[in-house]
Amino acid sequence: MEFPTFLYRCPGSHFGPPGTTYGTLDVAGEDALQAALEDGWHTSLPEACEAFLRKPEPVREPEPAADAPPTRDEMLEQANRIGLKVDRRWNDETLLNAIVAKMKEQTP
């Protein structure tokens, strides 16, 4: 490859093939080329567009509902705060009942 050369990445500030935009980066040597390729740049515009278009949408975890029951981690954290010794064999219902009972004991 001859230097300097351009690299491409989608999206960017230039209009590209229909439905895409792209950016360019001028690299002057092999070290800069390798670093840019590792950072998501491509040696051709078609490669950059293809990589962008096939990139999967990030998976978003659903937000827990405000009235959702506490998770096991939340219950274990609460048990630790109130000094409840937890048996790892307890299921979530038993753990929750033990937490409620312990909190009632501690309430004057």
Phi, psi and omega in degrees: 000140179269144179243148358288157179217161178262146170241162186230149175210140176249140356279173180197197186266354180256145177282131181245210177305157184313128178085006181226161169228162182213159176240160178237156178221128178268121178245144187253352183199174184298319180297315179295323178298310181298317180297318181292320179297321177292337181270007176102006176276159183229156183278348177219153179296317178301321177299315182297316180294317180297315180298320181291316184289332180268358181293124182289152176293141177296140179276127181253131177287136178293144177287135178294144179293150182298329181261015180290146177295157181294149177283166179299318179299319178295320180293320179295322178296317179295318179300319178297317181298323184266001176080027179274125176280123186256134173268124184297345180279347181294140172277176184299321182294316179296318179299313180298317179297320179294321178296313180299316180297315180298320180292325177294323177299319186279344181276123182290000000 
